[in-house]
Amino acid sequence: QVQLVESGGGLVQPGGSLRLSCRASGRIFSIDAMGWYRQAPGKQRELVAHITDGGITKYADSVKGRFTISRDTHKSAVYLQMNSLKPEDTALYYCNAEDPDQGMDHWGKGTLVTVSS
């Protein structure tokens, strides 16, 4: 199994920055792409950013130019640098790891980001 633990969430003012981290442990050799998703109250979970094993990235239109996803080469961590935060970025942020060997995705428990003055 793969375990994912997120950290770095918190309360920040509009225009501020946060850096989320996700540490993977267990069968990390089976992880392929990784990503960050978020779920705001009353809304569905949505993709924020995604990075392949080869480093190809994609972002939700709402965060392009403000958020940057990165990962270490050992597949043990993925990061999300969030700049110019807006109140609408407030959500529970989840780390995701795709595991084609086991035919499943792994999820962390989430870290809360609140953007408010």
C-alpha positions in Angstrom: 0.0 0.0 0.0 0.9 3.7 -0.4 0.3 6.2 2.4 0.1 9.9 1.7 0.3 12.6 4.3 -0.3 16.3 3.5 0.9 19.3 5.4 1.3 23.0 5.0 -2.3 24.2 5.1 -3.5 27.0 7.2 -5.0 30.5 7.3 -3.7 33.1 5.0 -4.8 36.5 3.9 -5.8 37.2 0.3 -2.7 37.7 -1.9 -0.6 35.6 0.4 1.2 32.3 -0.3 1.3 28.8 1.1 3.4 25.7 0.2 1.7 22.4 0.5 3.7 19.2 0.9 2.7 15.6 0.5 4.9 12.8 1.7 4.5 9.3 0.3 5.5 6.1 2.0 5.1 2.4 1.4 5.1 1.0 -2.1 6.3 4.3 -3.6 7.9 2.5 -6.5 4.5 1.7 -7.9 3.5 5.4 -8.0 3.1 7.0 -11.4 1.6 10.5 -11.7 0.7 12.6 -8.6 -1.6 15.5 -8.1 -3.4 17.9 -5.9 -7.2 18.1 -5.7 -9.4 20.3 -3.6 -12.9 20.3 -2.3 -14.7 23.4 -1.1 -17.8 23.2 1.1 -20.8 22.2 -0.9 -18.8 21.5 -4.0 -17.4 18.5 -5.8 -13.7 17.6 -5.5 -11.8 19.1 -8.4 -8.3 18.7 -9.9 -6.0 21.6 -9.1 -2.7 20.4 -10.5 -1.2 17.2 -11.9 2.4 16.1 -12.6 3.4 12.9 -14.5 6.4 10.7 -13.7 8.2 12.5 -16.5 7.5 15.9 -15.0 4.7 17.1 -17.4 2.3 19.3 -15.5 -1.2 20.5 -16.0 -3.3 22.9 -14.0 -6.9 24.0 -13.5 -7.6 27.2 -15.4 -8.5 28.9 -12.1 -4.9 28.4 -10.7 -2.8 28.8 -13.8 0.0 31.3 -13.2 -0.5 31.3 -9.5 0.1 27.7 -8.4 3.1 25.5 -9.2 3.3 21.7 -8.7 6.6 19.9 -8.3 7.8 16.5 -7.1 11.1 14.9 -6.0 12.8 12.4 -8.3 12.4 9.6 -5.8 8.5 9.8 -6.0 8.4 10.3 -2.3 7.0 13.8 -2.2 4.9 16.3 -4.2 4.5 20.0 -3.5 2.1 22.7 -4.4 3.4 26.3 -4.2 0.3 28.6 -4.0 0.8 32.3 -4.6 -1.7 35.2 -4.9 -4.2 33.2 -3.0 -7.9 34.2 -3.3 -10.8 33.5 -1.0 -12.2 31.1 -3.6 -9.1 29.0 -3.1 -10.4 28.0 0.3 -10.9 24.3 0.4 -9.6 21.0 1.8 -6.6 20.0 -0.4 -5.9 16.4 -1.1 -2.8 14.7 -2.4 -3.4 12.0 -5.0 -1.0 9.3 -6.3 -1.9 7.1 -9.4 -0.8 3.5 -9.0 -1.2 1.6 -12.3 0.4 -1.5 -10.8 -2.5 -1.9 -8.4 -5.0 -0.3 -10.7 -6.0 2.3 -8.1 -5.5 5.9 -6.9 -4.2 6.6 -3.4 -5.4 9.6 -1.4 -4.3 11.5 1.6 -6.6 12.8 4.3 -6.3 16.4 3.2 -5.0 19.7 4.6 -7.2 22.7 5.0 -6.4 26.0 3.3 -8.4 29.0 4.3 -8.0 32.3 2.6 -9.6 35.1 4.5 -8.9 38.6 5.8 
